[in-house]
Amino acid sequence: MDDNQAVSADLSTIEMQSELLLLRNKLHAAEEKIMQLELALLQSRDFSIGASAELGEMRVTYFALAEKLKDANIHIKSHLAHIKRLEEALGESGRASAFHTARSAELDRVYNSASWRIGRFIMIPIRILRKISS
């Protein structure tokens, strides 16, 4: 009987040791899994911090571009108004030029008329006297 109890005690010790070894392996695997999960958590935290920083930079860039676009629109409106004023001035200049051309043509007809030339010829002595007296 003593032999059976010794064998069964040895068997139960061996079973306990194998079960302990199995539990240690499971614990080691669980600890590795926890370390992997912690690493993944840290990586996702770093990624979210980086994404947040990128978003902040994009917002700054967006607002800077929006301000530049606003300034460009104001600049374009100013240029369009200036072009409109120049076109109006050019139209007015054309009308004034047409008026002056018509007046010039009328004066040319007057200066080339016979009555103008005769009057000028008759008035020569008076013009000479005026020049001398002044």
Backbone as a chain_set.jsonl record, in Angstrom:
{"seq": "MDDNQAVSADLSTIEMQSELLLLRNKLHAAEEKIMQLELALLQSRDFSIGASAELGEMRVTYFALAEKLKDANIHIKSHLAHIKRLEEALGESGRASAFHTARSAELDRVYNSASWRIGRFIMIPIRILRKISS", "coords": {"N": [[0.793, -1.187, 0.0], [1.885, 1.165, 0.67], [3.519, 1.629, -1.413], [1.758, 2.218, -3.496], [0.615, 4.563, -2.604], [2.804, 6.229, -2.618], [3.404, 6.275, -5.291], [1.045, 7.368, -6.25], [1.207, 9.84, -4.986], [3.471, 10.827, -6.163], [2.499, 10.974, -8.762], [0.419, 12.83, -8.455], [1.924, 15.05, -7.739], [3.441, 15.383, -10.041], [1.372, 15.883, -11.85], [0.424, 18.227, -10.755], [2.622, 19.845, -11.102], [2.795, 19.857, -13.885], [0.366, 21.048, -14.441], [0.797, 23.485, -13.175], [2.898, 24.429, -14.725], [1.532, 24.653, -17.174], [-0.336, 26.637, -16.456], [1.454, 28.719, -15.913], [2.468, 29.112, -18.474], [0.133, 29.975, -19.761], [-0.303, 32.302, -18.28], [1.983, 33.732, -18.983], [1.485, 34.015, -21.748], [-0.835, 35.57, -21.579], [0.195, 37.842, -20.337], [1.929, 38.709, -22.382], [0.019, 39.27, -24.323], [-1.312, 41.388, -23.031], [0.791, 43.233, -22.966], [1.073, 43.684, -25.718], [-1.422, 44.795, -26.272], [-1.252, 47.098, -24.67], [0.848, 48.38, -25.998], [-0.366, 48.759, -28.504], [-2.389, 50.475, -27.672], [-0.866, 52.696, -26.842], [0.266, 53.366, -29.303], [-2.042, 54.013, -30.787], [-2.887, 56.186, -29.275], [-0.733, 57.95, -29.701], [-1.064, 58.247, -32.452], [-3.577, 59.512, -32.526], [-2.945, 61.902, -31.229], [-1.098, 62.953, -33.051], [-2.787, 63.173, -35.299], [-4.573, 65.051, -34.323], [-2.868, 67.24, -34.036], [-2.194, 67.622, -36.731], [-4.711, 68.305, -37.706], [-5.077, 70.728, -36.379], [-3.04, 72.233, -37.594], [-4.007, 72.178, -40.202], [-6.336, 73.636, -39.87], [-5.305, 76.163, -39.255], [-3.943, 76.655, -41.65], [-6.152, 76.595, -43.385], [-7.645, 78.811, -42.462], [-5.802, 80.825, -42.994], [-5.635, 80.634, -45.777], [-8.287, 81.201, -46.391], [-8.406, 83.862, -45.581], [-6.57, 84.985, -47.361], [-7.955, 84.467, -49.725], [-10.194, 86.061, -49.323], [-8.97, 88.596, -49.295], [-8.0, 88.549, -51.925], [-10.409, 88.513, -53.358], [-11.448, 91.022, -52.674], [-9.464, 92.584, -53.831], [-9.815, 91.892, -56.533], [-12.418, 92.855, -56.974], [-11.923, 95.573, -56.629], [-10.175, 96.015, -58.775], [-11.927, 95.445, -60.921], [-13.801, 97.506, -60.6], [-12.106, 99.661, -61.091], [-11.395, 99.163, -63.757], [-13.912, 99.498, -64.918], [-14.301, 102.242, -64.422], [-12.209, 103.25, -65.991], [-13.039, 102.409, -68.544], [-15.387, 103.923, -68.777], [-14.269, 106.48, -68.726], [-12.761, 106.331, -71.046], [-14.81, 106.081, -72.935], [-16.045, 108.569, -72.556], [-13.911, 110.173, -73.321], [-13.768, 109.46, -76.003], [-16.197, 110.496, -76.886], [-15.738, 113.22, -76.361], [-13.575, 113.603, -78.026], [-14.762, 113.185, -80.516], [-16.474, 115.377, -80.496], [-14.585, 117.481, -80.46], [-13.295, 116.972, -82.867], [-15.348, 117.473, -84.658], [-15.725, 120.194, -84.139], [-13.22, 121.165, -84.931], [-13.261, 120.528, -87.646], [-15.301, 122.191, -88.414], [-14.126, 124.717, -87.85], [-12.016, 124.561, -89.69], [-13.484, 124.685, -92.066], [-14.504, 127.281, -91.788], [-12.102, 128.808, -91.733], [-11.202, 128.283, -94.293], [-13.064, 129.452, -95.855], [-14.21, 131.914, -98.216], [-15.148, 134.374, -97.283], [-13.914, 134.589, -94.78], [-11.209, 134.758, -95.485], [-11.19, 137.09, -96.985], [-12.023, 138.971, -95.068], [-9.917, 138.763, -93.258], [-7.818, 139.694, -94.832], [-8.594, 142.332, -95.2], [-8.437, 143.253, -92.592], [-5.741, 143.367, -91.966], [-4.16, 145.866, -91.789], [-5.177, 146.94, -89.388], [-4.521, 145.018, -87.491], [-1.739, 145.214, -87.582], [-1.366, 147.799, -86.589], [-2.319, 147.409, -83.961], [-0.41, 145.648, -82.916], [1.832, 147.283, -82.942], [1.084, 149.27, -81.142], [0.905, 147.95, -78.724]], "CA": [[0.0, 0.0, 0.0], [2.739, 2.338, 0.722], [4.048, 1.861, -2.757], [0.702, 2.848, -4.292], [0.459, 5.943, -2.148], [3.978, 6.969, -3.058], [3.252, 6.458, -6.738], [-0.027, 8.327, -6.485], [1.699, 11.146, -4.549], [4.365, 11.284, -7.229], [1.649, 11.329, -9.916], [-0.28, 14.081, -8.189], [2.929, 16.104, -7.771], [3.761, 15.58, -11.467], [0.196, 16.536, -12.449], [0.383, 19.599, -10.26], [3.714, 20.581, -11.737], [2.428, 20.095, -15.285], [-0.718, 22.049, -14.433], [1.437, 24.748, -12.834], [3.625, 24.846, -15.931], [0.507, 25.084, -18.141], [-0.864, 27.92, -15.987], [2.507, 29.725, -16.119], [2.488, 29.412, -19.922], [-1.063, 30.792, -20.049], [-0.054, 33.613, -17.677], [2.979, 34.394, -19.828], [0.789, 34.404, -22.987], [-1.746, 36.665, -21.229], [1.015, 39.029, -20.118], [2.355, 39.165, -23.708], [-1.159, 39.885, -24.968], [-1.514, 42.672, -22.344], [1.836, 44.134, -23.437], [0.73, 44.046, -27.103], [-2.557, 45.711, -26.207], [-0.749, 48.381, -24.163], [1.603, 48.988, -27.088], [-1.347, 49.22, -29.489], [-3.052, 51.64, -27.074], [0.061, 53.823, -26.92], [0.385, 53.755, -30.716], [-3.265, 54.71, -31.203], [-2.868, 57.488, -28.608], [0.212, 58.781, -30.454], [-1.685, 58.563, -33.747], [-4.638, 60.512, -32.333], [-2.286, 63.177, -30.926], [-0.571, 63.442, -34.33], [-3.912, 63.585, -36.145], [-5.086, 66.295, -33.74], [-1.92, 68.303, -34.405], [-2.377, 67.879, -38.168], [-5.975, 69.023, -37.85], [-4.829, 72.114, -35.957], [-2.273, 72.88, -38.658], [-4.903, 72.365, -41.351], [-7.249, 74.748, -39.564], [-4.536, 77.402, -39.405], [-3.735, 76.821, -43.094], [-7.447, 76.919, -43.976], [-7.998, 80.188, -42.144], [-4.879, 81.704, -43.725], [-6.068, 80.627, -47.183], [-9.569, 81.913, -46.467], [-8.088, 85.295, -45.488], [-5.964, 85.363, -48.648], [-9.024, 84.465, -50.715], [-10.994, 87.253, -49.053], [-8.187, 89.727, -49.794], [-7.963, 88.457, -53.389], [-11.724, 88.923, -53.859], [-11.519, 92.482, -52.535], [-8.55, 93.107, -54.846], [-10.458, 91.699, -57.839], [-13.528, 93.814, -57.063], [-11.317, 96.884, -56.812], [-9.695, 96.084, -60.162], [-13.086, 95.521, -61.817], [-14.335, 98.866, -60.498], [-11.15, 100.542, -61.771], [-11.551, 98.923, -65.193], [-15.172, 100.126, -65.311], [-14.069, 103.69, -64.474], [-11.375, 103.526, -67.164], [-13.872, 102.259, -69.741], [-16.264, 105.089, -68.833], [-13.432, 107.622, -69.105], [-12.418, 106.147, -72.454], [-16.017, 106.43, -73.703], [-16.18, 110.028, -72.476], [-12.843, 110.718, -74.148], [-14.176, 109.274, -77.397], [-17.251, 111.486, -77.194], [-15.096, 114.539, -76.408], [-12.752, 113.628, -79.234], [-15.685, 113.364, -81.647], [-16.928, 116.766, -80.438], [-13.474, 118.343, -80.883], [-13.07, 116.731, -84.299], [-16.398, 118.197, -85.369], [-15.409, 121.627, -84.02], [-12.036, 121.421, -85.752], [-13.693, 120.501, -89.046], [-16.084, 123.417, -88.626], [-13.167, 125.822, -87.939], [-11.324, 124.445, -90.985], [-14.383, 125.218, -93.114], [-14.564, 128.736, -91.633], [-10.836, 129.388, -92.166], [-11.049, 128.105, -95.738], [-14.125, 130.151, -96.582], [-13.807, 133.151, -98.904], [-15.454, 135.541, -96.447], [-12.879, 134.659, -93.75], [-9.959, 135.212, -96.092], [-11.359, 138.509, -97.358], [-12.041, 139.748, -93.819], [-8.561, 138.743, -92.722], [-7.012, 140.568, -95.693], [-9.004, 143.724, -94.932], [-8.096, 143.587, -91.221], [-4.286, 143.358, -91.786], [-3.629, 147.125, -91.261], [-5.596, 147.151, -87.996], [-3.701, 144.112, -86.674], [-0.387, 145.775, -87.509], [-1.438, 148.923, -85.649], [-2.485, 146.875, -82.593], [0.887, 145.106, -82.495], [2.744, 148.399, -82.705], [0.668, 150.032, -79.971], [1.018, 147.196, -77.482]], "C": [[0.835, 1.249, 0.0], [3.302, 2.658, -0.647], [3.032, 2.594, -3.629], [0.533, 4.324, -3.898], [1.64, 6.787, -2.597], [3.882, 7.257, -4.546], [2.172, 7.493, -7.005], [0.389, 9.716, -6.032], [2.643, 11.711, -5.585], [3.564, 11.73, -8.444], [0.949, 12.655, -9.674], [0.689, 15.252, -8.179], [3.294, 16.415, -9.219], [2.604, 16.284, -12.166], [0.119, 17.994, -12.027], [1.461, 20.436, -10.924], [3.381, 20.855, -13.2], [1.306, 21.129, -15.38], [-0.171, 23.433, -14.103], [2.198, 25.286, -14.032], [2.653, 25.353, -16.997], [-0.059, 26.445, -17.753], [0.17, 29.034, -16.153], [2.597, 30.117, -17.59], [1.305, 30.3, -20.309], [-0.882, 32.208, -19.49], [0.936, 34.4, -18.531], [2.33, 34.877, -21.143], [-0.147, 35.581, -22.721], [-0.963, 37.955, -21.005], [1.534, 39.58, -21.446], [1.208, 39.87, -24.43], [-1.438, 41.264, -24.355], [-0.472, 43.679, -22.826], [1.55, 44.597, -24.87], [-0.423, 45.039, -27.119], [-2.136, 47.075, -25.678], [0.032, 49.12, -25.241], [0.661, 49.531, -28.161], [-2.082, 50.451, -28.974], [-2.154, 52.87, -27.155], [0.215, 54.307, -28.358], [-0.861, 54.498, -31.178], [-3.371, 56.072, -30.536], [-1.93, 58.446, -29.334], [-0.374, 59.193, -31.792], [-2.753, 59.634, -33.583], [-4.049, 61.877, -31.997], [-1.735, 63.786, -32.211], [-1.674, 63.939, -35.243], [-4.509, 64.894, -35.639], [-4.178, 67.47, -34.101], [-2.058, 68.644, -35.883], [-3.653, 68.668, -38.422], [-5.809, 70.486, -37.461], [-4.056, 72.875, -37.011], [-3.149, 73.15, -39.875], [-5.871, 73.517, -41.108], [-6.538, 76.088, -39.745], [-4.324, 77.691, -40.89], [-5.033, 77.234, -43.77], [-7.812, 78.376, -43.715], [-7.086, 81.182, -42.858], [-5.283, 81.772, -45.197], [-7.387, 81.367, -47.35], [-9.338, 83.42, -46.415], [-7.473, 85.792, -46.789], [-7.024, 85.427, -49.74], [-9.908, 85.697, -50.554], [-10.278, 88.497, -49.592], [-8.147, 89.736, -51.323], [-9.294, 88.896, -53.985], [-11.894, 90.437, -53.771], [-10.661, 93.141, -53.61], [-9.183, 93.013, -56.238], [-11.601, 92.684, -58.009], [-13.002, 95.221, -57.303], [-10.831, 97.053, -58.252], [-10.859, 96.204, -61.145], [-13.71, 96.915, -61.792], [-13.417, 99.851, -61.222], [-11.266, 100.387, -63.288], [-12.826, 99.584, -65.696], [-14.998, 101.643, -65.414], [-13.225, 104.065, -65.689], [-12.169, 103.417, -68.461], [-14.811, 103.451, -69.899], [-15.476, 106.328, -69.268], [-13.045, 107.536, -70.575], [-13.612, 106.489, -73.346], [-16.231, 107.932, -73.727], [-15.129, 110.705, -73.349], [-13.184, 110.596, -75.626], [-15.245, 110.276, -77.808], [-16.656, 112.886, -77.297], [-14.244, 114.664, -77.665], [-13.615, 113.843, -80.471], [-16.175, 114.818, -81.691], [-15.831, 117.705, -80.938], [-13.159, 118.163, -82.371], [-14.095, 117.488, -85.123], [-16.129, 119.702, -85.321], [-14.226, 121.999, -84.908], [-12.395, 121.452, -87.231], [-14.488, 121.759, -89.379], [-15.166, 124.631, -88.75], [-12.393, 125.785, -89.254], [-12.194, 124.991, -92.113], [-14.466, 126.738, -93.037], [-13.28, 129.37, -92.169], [-10.635, 129.273, -93.678], [-12.123, 128.844, -96.547], [-13.593, 131.474, -97.163], [-14.046, 134.363, -98.008], [-14.406, 135.696, -95.339], [-11.599, 135.225, -94.34], [-10.054, 136.693, -96.484], [-11.318, 139.385, -96.102], [-10.649, 139.831, -93.215], [-7.671, 139.707, -93.523], [-7.327, 142.036, -95.391], [-8.519, 144.165, -93.555], [-6.575, 143.622, -90.974], [-3.788, 144.7, -91.249], [-3.992, 147.349, -89.792], [-4.77, 146.247, -87.076], [-2.293, 144.639, -86.514], [-0.378, 146.943, -86.535], [-1.563, 148.444, -84.2], [-1.147, 146.326, -82.071], [1.846, 146.225, -82.164], [2.366, 149.107, -81.404], [0.824, 149.207, -78.685], [2.403, 146.995, -77.102]], "O": [[0.492, 2.258, -0.616], [3.53, 3.819, -0.988], [3.392, 3.48, -4.404], [0.338, 5.198, -4.744], [1.467, 7.96, -2.926], [4.233, 8.344, -5.004], [2.328, 8.374, -7.851], [-0.036, 10.699, -6.639], [2.633, 12.91, -5.864], [3.893, 12.73, -9.082], [0.885, 13.505, -10.562], [0.311, 16.354, -8.575], [3.439, 17.581, -9.584], [2.822, 17.18, -12.982], [-0.205, 18.875, -12.823], [1.237, 21.597, -11.267], [3.646, 21.945, -13.707], [1.296, 21.973, -16.276], [-0.609, 24.434, -14.671], [2.141, 26.482, -14.316], [2.916, 26.364, -17.649], [-0.244, 27.31, -18.609], [-0.184, 30.163, -16.493], [2.778, 31.288, -17.922], [1.451, 31.248, -21.08], [-1.254, 33.19, -20.133], [0.747, 35.592, -18.772], [2.585, 35.993, -21.594], [-0.245, 36.491, -23.544], [-1.391, 39.03, -21.425], [1.578, 40.797, -21.626], [1.391, 40.913, -25.058], [-1.764, 42.205, -25.078], [-0.797, 44.841, -23.069], [1.761, 45.764, -25.2], [-0.411, 46.005, -27.882], [-2.603, 48.101, -26.173], [-0.098, 50.336, -25.387], [0.864, 50.634, -28.669], [-2.37, 51.37, -29.741], [-2.617, 53.959, -27.495], [0.286, 55.51, -28.609], [-0.758, 55.502, -31.882], [-3.881, 57.017, -31.137], [-2.273, 59.606, -29.561], [-0.214, 60.334, -32.226], [-2.839, 60.559, -34.392], [-4.581, 62.902, -32.423], [-1.881, 64.986, -32.444], [-1.54, 64.982, -35.884], [-4.904, 65.747, -36.433], [-4.655, 68.557, -34.428], [-2.041, 69.818, -36.254], [-3.678, 69.582, -39.246], [-6.335, 71.377, -38.128], [-4.368, 74.03, -37.3], [-3.054, 74.206, -40.502], [-6.187, 74.279, -42.022], [-7.095, 77.026, -40.315], [-4.501, 78.823, -41.34], [-5.033, 78.116, -44.629], [-8.234, 79.091, -44.624], [-7.531, 82.251, -43.277], [-5.273, 82.848, -45.794], [-7.583, 82.079, -48.335], [-10.002, 84.173, -47.127], [-7.803, 86.877, -47.267], [-7.003, 86.325, -50.582], [-10.321, 86.302, -51.543], [-10.886, 89.339, -50.255], [-8.248, 90.794, -51.946], [-9.314, 89.579, -55.008], [-12.425, 91.061, -54.69], [-11.068, 94.127, -54.225], [-9.093, 93.953, -57.027], [-11.744, 93.288, -59.072], [-13.572, 95.975, -58.091], [-11.045, 98.095, -58.872], [-10.786, 96.979, -62.098], [-14.101, 97.445, -62.833], [-13.893, 100.77, -61.889], [-11.238, 101.378, -64.018], [-12.833, 100.168, -66.78], [-15.478, 102.264, -66.363], [-13.487, 105.074, -66.343], [-11.999, 104.23, -69.369], [-15.016, 103.94, -71.01], [-15.954, 107.124, -70.077], [-13.005, 108.551, -71.271], [-13.446, 107.114, -74.393], [-16.555, 108.508, -74.766], [-15.417, 111.688, -74.032], [-12.924, 111.509, -76.409], [-15.218, 110.829, -78.908], [-17.009, 113.652, -78.193], [-14.205, 115.723, -78.291], [-13.242, 114.596, -81.371], [-16.281, 115.417, -82.761], [-16.093, 118.609, -81.732], [-12.794, 119.125, -83.048], [-13.767, 118.073, -86.155], [-16.281, 120.401, -86.323], [-14.242, 123.042, -85.562], [-11.9, 122.293, -87.981], [-14.371, 122.319, -90.469], [-15.365, 125.477, -89.622], [-12.138, 126.823, -89.864], [-11.701, 125.678, -93.008], [-14.497, 127.417, -94.064], [-13.324, 130.326, -92.944], [-9.95, 130.108, -94.27], [-12.085, 128.854, -97.778], [-12.641, 132.057, -96.643], [-13.228, 135.282, -97.981], [-14.044, 136.821, -94.993], [-10.973, 136.095, -93.734], [-9.094, 137.446, -96.322], [-10.651, 140.419, -96.084], [-10.255, 140.883, -92.711], [-6.87, 140.443, -92.948], [-6.427, 142.874, -95.336], [-8.218, 145.344, -93.365], [-6.163, 143.891, -89.845], [-3.02, 144.679, -90.288], [-3.188, 147.894, -89.035], [-4.364, 146.674, -85.995], [-1.707, 144.53, -85.437], [0.544, 147.058, -85.728], [-0.959, 149.036, -83.306], [-0.804, 146.53, -80.906], [2.602, 146.126, -81.197], [3.248, 149.502, -80.641], [0.869, 149.807, -77.611], [2.678, 146.376, -76.074]]}, "num_chains": 1, "name": "protein.A"}
